[in-house]
């Protein structure tokens, strides 16, 4: 979902910034993106979810997943070891998933 966010934000000329500007809201993230407006809504929803993460988790997530830095590069920049980067990344992904589920942007498949 984060890769989809990155790709869509590039297509809509919104390079991963967290904007406080209101944009129309809809339930686009639970269905395929068809129009430019759908793409903007998806990007805005993801920006809002990422912005709600703690600062350090957001930094690790941004560097490793969106900017494709290595754990070593991220650790050097943020002043932590690579194992800490790996554990913070896992924690950030879990927290982001929980936020997306609570915002009803990520829907888990029904248990059979």
C-alpha positions in Angstrom: 0.0 0.0 0.0 2.9 2.3 0.7 4.4 1.7 -2.7 1.0 2.4 -4.3 0.9 5.7 -2.3 4.4 6.7 -3.5 3.5 5.9 -7.1 0.1 7.7 -7.0 1.6 10.7 -5.2 4.2 11.0 -8.0 1.4 10.8 -10.6 -0.6 13.5 -8.9 2.5 15.8 -8.4 2.3 15.5 -4.6 5.6 14.1 -3.6 4.9 12.6 -0.2 4.3 15.8 1.6 2.0 15.9 4.6 -0.4 18.8 3.9 -2.9 20.3 6.3 -4.9 21.7 3.4 -8.4 20.2 3.3 -9.1 18.1 0.2 -12.4 16.4 -0.6 -12.7 13.0 1.2 -14.1 9.8 -0.1 -13.9 6.1 0.2 -11.6 5.7 -2.8 -8.9 3.6 -1.0 -11.1 0.6 -0.8 -11.6 0.4 -4.5 -9.4 0.8 -7.6 -8.2 4.3 -8.5 -9.9 5.4 -11.7 -9.9 9.2 -11.9 -7.4 11.9 -10.9 -9.7 12.9 -8.1 -9.6 9.3 -6.8 -5.8 9.4 -6.8 -5.8 12.7 -4.9 -8.1 11.4 -2.3 -6.0 8.2 -1.9 -2.8 10.3 -1.5 -4.4 12.6 1.0 -5.7 9.7 3.1 -2.3 8.1 3.2 -0.6 11.4 4.0 -3.0 11.8 6.9 -2.3 8.3 8.2 1.5 8.7 7.9 1.4 12.1 9.6 -0.4 10.6 12.6 2.6 8.3 13.3 5.2 9.4 15.9 8.0 11.4 14.4 10.7 8.8 14.7 8.5 6.0 13.2 7.6 8.4 10.4 11.2 9.1 9.7 12.2 5.5 9.6 9.2 4.5 7.4 9.9 7.4 5.0 13.6 6.7 4.6 13.4 2.9 4.3 10.2 2.3 2.4 9.5 5.5 0.4 13.0 6.7 -0.3 14.5 3.1 -0.4 17.4 3.9 1.9 19.2 0.9 3.5 18.9 0.2 7.2 22.6 1.2 7.5 22.0 4.6 5.8 18.9 5.3 7.8 20.7 4.3 11.1 23.6 6.6 10.3 21.2 9.5 9.6 19.1 9.0 12.7 21.9 7.9 15.0 20.8 4.4 15.7 22.1 0.9 14.9 20.7 -1.2 12.0 18.9 -3.6 14.4 17.0 -0.6 16.0 16.1 0.6 12.5 14.7 -2.8 11.6 12.7 -3.1 14.8 11.4 0.5 14.5 10.4 -0.1 10.9 8.4 -3.2 11.9 6.7 -1.2 14.7 6.0 1.7 12.4 4.4 -0.7 9.8 2.3 -2.3 12.4 1.1 1.1 13.8 0.4 2.4 10.3 -1.6 -0.7 9.5 -3.7 -0.3 12.7 -4.3 3.4 11.8 -5.4 2.4 8.2 -7.7 -0.2 9.6 -9.2 2.2 12.1 -9.7 4.8 9.3 -11.3 2.0 7.2 -8.8 2.5 4.5 -7.4 -1.0 4.8 -9.9 -3.8 5.0 -8.7 -7.2 6.3 -10.1 -10.3 4.5 -12.8 -12.1 6.4 -11.6 -15.2 8.3 -13.0 -18.4 6.8 
